[in-house]
C-alpha cells in the first residue's frame, strides 16, 4: 500500500537530492522481478540478496517488519525510521531543507 506513495515522494524530491533504495526480502527472484514489472511506478534502485529475513540489511538495520522506511541523512546517520504518509514526506522535506 505504501509503495505508490513512495513513488510520488521519489518523483517530487529526487530532483532535489532524495535517493531511494528498495530492498526486497523475497527468496524467489522471479516473484521479486514480476512485482517490479507489474508496478511501473517503482523507478528507484532495487536490491535483494534473495535470502528473505537472512538478508544482511535486515540484521544491520534491525528490520523485522515490512514495509520499513529508514531515512539516512547526508552524513550517513539514521534520521528517522518507520514513517509513512505525510510524516514521511514532512521529514524528507526537513532533511532536504525544502519548503
ROSE-4610 file (N, C-alpha, C; in Angstrom, 1 decimal, always signed):
// ROSE-4610
residu = [X/X/X/X/X/X/X/X/X/X/X/X/X/X/X/X/X/X/X/X/X/X/X/X/X/X/X/X/X/X/X/X/X/X/X/X/X/X/X/X/X/X/X/X/X/X/X/X/X/X/X/X/X/X/X/X/X/X/X/X/X/X/X/X/X/X/X/X/X/X/X/X/X/X/X/X/X/X/X/X/X/X/X/X/X/X/X/X/X/X/X/X/X/X/X/X/X/X/X/X/X/X/X/X/X/X/X/X/X/X/X/X/X/X/X/X/X/X/X/X/X/X/X/X/X/X/X/X/X/X/X/X/X/X/X/X/X/X/X/X/X/X/X/X/X/X/X/X/X/X/X/X/X/X/X/X/X/X/X/X/X/X/X/X/X/X/X/X/X/X/X/X/X/X/X/X/X/X/X/X/X/X/X/X/X/X/X/X/X/X/X/X/X/X/X/X/X/X/X/X/X/X/X/X/X/X/X/X/X/X/X/X/X/X/X/X/X/X/X/X/X/X/X/X/X/X/X/X/X/X/X/X/X/X/X/X/X/X/X/X/X/X/X/X/X/X/X/X/X/X/X/X/X/X/X/X/X/X/X/X/X/X/X/X/X/X/X/X/X/X/X/X/X/X/X/X/X/X/X/X/X/X/X/X/X/X/X/X/X/X/X/X/X/X/X/X/X]
num = [1/1/1/2/2/2/3/3/3/4/4/4/5/5/5/6/6/6/7/7/7/8/8/8/9/9/9/10/10/10/11/11/11/12/12/12/13/13/13/14/14/14/15/15/15/16/16/16/17/17/17/18/18/18/19/19/19/20/20/20/21/21/21/22/22/22/23/23/23/24/24/24/25/25/25/26/26/26/27/27/27/28/28/28/29/29/29/30/30/30/31/31/31/32/32/32/33/33/33/34/34/34/35/35/35/36/36/36/37/37/37/38/38/38/39/39/39/40/40/40/41/41/41/42/42/42/43/43/43/44/44/44/45/45/45/46/46/46/47/47/47/48/48/48/49/49/49/50/50/50/51/51/51/52/52/52/53/53/53/54/54/54/55/55/55/56/56/56/57/57/57/58/58/58/59/59/59/60/60/60/61/61/61/62/62/62/63/63/63/64/64/64/65/65/65/66/66/66/67/67/67/68/68/68/69/69/69/70/70/70/71/71/71/72/72/72/73/73/73/74/74/74/75/75/75/76/76/76/77/77/77/78/78/78/79/79/79/80/80/80/81/81/81/82/82/82/83/83/83/84/84/84/85/85/85/86/86/86/87/87/87/88/88/88/89/89/89/90/90/90/91/91/91/92/92/92/93/93/93/94/94/94/95/95/95/96/96/96/97/97/97/98/98/98/99/99/99]
x = [+0.8/+0.0/+0.9/+2.0/+2.8/+3.6/+3.9/+4.8/+4.4/+3.1/+2.8/+3.0/+2.8/+3.1/+4.6/+5.4/+6.9/+7.3/+6.6/+6.8/+6.5/+5.4/+5.1/+6.2/+6.6/+7.7/+9.0/+9.3/+10.5/+10.5/+9.4/+9.3/+9.4/+8.8/+8.9/+10.2/+10.9/+12.1/+13.4/+13.4/+14.6/+15.4/+14.7/+15.5/+16.1/+15.7/+16.2/+17.2/+17.6/+18.6/+18.2/+16.9/+16.5/+16.9/+17.5/+17.8/+17.0/+16.5/+15.7/+16.3/+16.4/+16.9/+15.8/+15.2/+14.3/+15.0/+14.8/+15.4/+14.3/+14.4/+13.4/+13.9/+12.9/+13.2/+12.6/+12.4/+11.9/+13.0/+12.6/+13.6/+13.6/+12.5/+12.4/+12.6/+13.6/+13.9/+12.8/+12.1/+11.0/+9.9/+9.5/+8.5/+8.8/+10.0/+10.5/+10.5/+11.1/+11.1/+9.7/+8.8/+7.5/+6.8/+7.0/+6.4/+6.9/+8.2/+8.7/+8.2/+8.0/+7.4/+6.0/+5.2/+3.8/+3.6/+4.5/+4.4/+5.4/+5.1/+6.0/+6.4/+5.6/+6.0/+7.3/+7.7/+9.0/+10.1/+10.6/+11.7/+13.0/+13.0/+14.3/+15.0/+16.3/+17.2/+16.6/+16.8/+16.3/+17.4/+17.3/+18.4/+17.7/+18.3/+17.9/+19.0/+19.2/+20.1/+19.4/+18.0/+17.2/+17.3/+17.6/+17.7/+16.6/+15.5/+14.4/+15.0/+14.5/+14.9/+16.4/+17.1/+18.5/+19.3/+18.7/+19.3/+20.2/+21.4/+22.3/+21.7/+20.9/+20.3/+19.3/+18.6/+17.7/+18.4/+19.6/+20.3/+21.0/+21.6/+22.3/+21.4/+20.2/+19.2/+18.1/+18.2/+17.2/+15.8/+15.6/+14.3/+13.6/+12.4/+11.6/+10.2/+9.8/+8.5/+8.7/+7.8/+7.9/+6.5/+6.3/+7.4/+8.0/+9.3/+10.0/+10.7/+10.6/+11.3/+12.4/+13.6/+14.7/+15.3/+15.3/+15.8/+17.2/+18.2/+19.6/+20.0/+20.5/+20.8/+22.1/+22.5/+23.7/+25.0/+24.9/+26.1/+26.1/+25.2/+25.1/+24.5/+23.8/+23.2/+21.7/+21.2/+19.7/+19.0/+18.2/+17.5/+16.1/+15.5/+14.1/+13.9/+12.9/+12.5/+11.0/+10.4/+9.0/+8.0/+8.4/+7.5/+6.7/+5.5/+4.7/+3.8/+3.3/+2.4/+3.0/+2.1/+2.5/+3.7/+3.9/+5.0/+6.3/+6.3/+7.5/+7.8/+6.8/+7.1/+7.6/+7.0/+7.5/+8.9/+9.3/+10.7/+11.7/+11.3/+12.2/+12.3/+11.3/+11.4/+12.3/+12.2/+13.1/+14.6/+14.8/+16.2/+16.8/+16.0/+16.5/+16.4/+15.9/+15.8/+15.0/+13.8/+12.9/+11.7/+11.2/+10.0/+8.8]
y = [-1.2/+0.0/+1.3/+1.2/+2.4/+2.7/+1.7/+1.9/+3.0/+3.1/+4.2/+5.5/+5.7/+7.0/+7.3/+6.2/+6.4/+6.8/+6.3/+6.7/+8.2/+8.6/+10.1/+10.9/+10.5/+11.3/+11.2/+10.1/+10.0/+10.9/+10.9/+11.8/+13.3/+13.6/+15.0/+15.4/+14.6/+15.0/+14.5/+13.5/+13.0/+14.2/+15.1/+16.2/+17.1/+17.0/+17.9/+17.1/+15.9/+15.2/+13.9/+13.5/+12.3/+11.1/+10.1/+8.8/+7.8/+6.8/+5.7/+4.4/+3.5/+2.1/+1.2/+0.4/-0.6/-1.9/-2.6/-3.9/-4.9/-5.9/-7.0/-8.1/-8.6/-9.8/-11.1/-11.1/-12.3/-13.3/-14.5/-15.6/-16.0/-15.8/-16.2/-14.9/-15.0/-13.8/-13.5/-14.5/-14.3/-13.5/-13.9/-13.2/-11.7/-11.5/-10.1/-9.3/-9.9/-9.2/-9.0/-9.9/-9.8/-8.6/-8.5/-7.4/-6.0/-5.9/-4.7/-4.4/-5.4/-5.2/-4.8/-5.3/-5.1/-3.7/-3.2/-1.9/-0.9/-0.3/+0.5/+1.8/+2.2/+3.4/+3.2/+1.9/+1.7/+1.9/+3.1/+3.5/+3.8/+3.6/+3.8/+2.5/+2.6/+1.4/+0.3/-0.9/-2.1/-3.1/-3.8/-4.8/-5.9/-7.1/-8.2/-9.2/-9.8/-10.9/-12.3/-12.2/-13.4/-14.3/-13.8/-14.6/-14.3/-13.7/-13.4/-12.6/-13.1/-12.4/-12.6/-13.4/-13.6/-12.6/-11.7/-10.6/-9.8/-9.5/-8.7/-7.4/-6.7/-5.4/-5.6/-6.7/-6.9/-6.9/-7.5/-7.6/-6.2/-5.6/-4.4/-3.3/-3.2/-2.1/-2.6/-3.8/-4.3/-4.3/-4.7/-4.7/-6.0/-5.9/-7.1/-7.0/-5.9/-5.8/-5.1/-5.4/-4.7/-4.2/-3.1/-2.2/-1.5/-1.1/-0.3/+0.8/+2.0/+3.1/+3.6/+3.8/+4.2/+5.4/+6.6/+7.8/+8.0/+8.1/+8.3/+9.7/+10.5/+11.9/+11.9/+13.1/+13.2/+12.9/+12.7/+12.3/+10.8/+10.1/+8.7/+8.3/+9.2/+8.9/+8.6/+7.6/+7.4/+8.5/+9.2/+10.4/+10.1/+9.0/+8.6/+7.2/+6.6/+5.3/+5.0/+4.2/+3.8/+4.9/+5.9/+7.0/+6.6/+7.0/+6.7/+8.0/+8.0/+9.1/+10.5/+11.4/+12.8/+13.0/+12.1/+12.2/+11.9/+11.0/+10.6/+11.8/+12.3/+13.5/+14.7/+15.0/+16.1/+16.0/+14.8/+14.5/+14.7/+14.2/+14.3/+15.7/+16.5/+18.0/+18.6/+18.3/+18.8/+18.5/+17.2/+16.8/+17.4/+17.6/+18.2/+19.7/+20.3/+21.7/+22.3/+21.7/+22.1/+22.7/+23.8/+24.4/+23.8]
z = [+0.0/+0.0/+0.0/+0.7/+0.8/-0.4/-1.2/-2.4/-3.3/-3.7/-4.7/-4.1/-2.8/-2.1/-2.1/-1.9/-2.0/-3.4/-4.4/-5.8/-6.0/-5.5/-5.6/-4.9/-3.7/-3.0/-3.8/-4.3/-5.1/-6.3/-7.0/-8.2/-7.8/-6.7/-6.2/-5.7/-5.0/-4.3/-4.8/-5.8/-6.4/-7.0/-7.8/-8.4/-7.3/-6.1/-5.0/-4.1/-4.5/-3.8/-3.1/-3.1/-2.5/-3.3/-2.6/-3.2/-2.4/-3.1/-2.5/-2.9/-2.0/-2.3/-1.7/-2.5/-2.1/-1.9/-0.8/-0.6/-0.4/-1.2/-1.2/-0.3/+0.5/+1.3/+0.7/-0.6/-1.3/-1.4/-1.6/-1.8/-3.3/-4.0/-5.4/-6.3/-7.1/-7.9/-8.9/-9.4/-10.4/-9.7/-8.5/-7.8/-7.6/-7.2/-7.0/-8.3/-9.4/-10.6/-11.2/-11.1/-11.5/-10.8/-9.5/-8.8/-9.4/-9.7/-10.2/-11.6/-12.4/-13.8/-13.7/-12.7/-12.6/-12.0/-11.2/-10.6/-11.1/-12.3/-13.0/-12.3/-11.3/-10.5/-9.7/-9.5/-8.8/-9.8/-9.7/-10.6/-9.9/-8.6/-7.8/-7.8/-7.3/-7.2/-6.3/-6.8/-6.1/-5.8/-4.7/-4.4/-3.6/-3.7/-2.9/-2.9/-1.7/-1.6/-1.9/-2.0/-2.1/-1.0/+0.2/+1.4/+2.4/+2.0/+2.9/+4.1/+5.3/+6.5/+6.9/+6.2/+6.4/+5.6/+4.9/+4.2/+5.1/+4.8/+5.7/+6.1/+5.3/+5.6/+6.8/+6.8/+7.9/+9.3/+9.3/+10.5/+10.8/+9.9/+10.1/+10.6/+9.9/+10.3/+11.2/+11.7/+12.7/+12.1/+10.9/+10.2/+10.6/+11.1/+11.5/+11.0/+10.3/+9.6/+8.3/+7.4/+6.1/+5.8/+5.2/+4.8/+5.9/+5.8/+6.7/+6.0/+6.5/+6.0/+6.9/+6.4/+7.1/+6.4/+7.0/+6.4/+6.9/+6.0/+6.3/+5.8/+6.7/+6.3/+5.5/+5.0/+4.2/+4.9/+6.2/+7.0/+7.2/+6.7/+6.9/+8.2/+8.9/+10.2/+10.0/+10.7/+10.6/+11.3/+10.5/+10.9/+11.4/+10.8/+11.2/+10.6/+11.2/+10.7/+11.0/+10.2/+10.4/+10.0/+9.3/+8.9/+7.7/+7.6/+6.4/+6.1/+4.9/+4.5/+4.7/+5.3/+5.4/+6.3/+7.4/+8.3/+7.5/+6.6/+5.8/+4.9/+4.3/+3.3/+4.1/+5.2/+6.0/+6.5/+6.9/+7.4/+6.2/+5.0/+3.9/+3.5/+3.5/+3.3/+4.2/+5.5/+6.5/+6.3/+6.0/+5.7/+4.5/+3.5/+2.2/+2.3/+3.4/+3.5/+2.4/+2.1/+1.0/+1.6/+1.1/+1.5/+0.8]
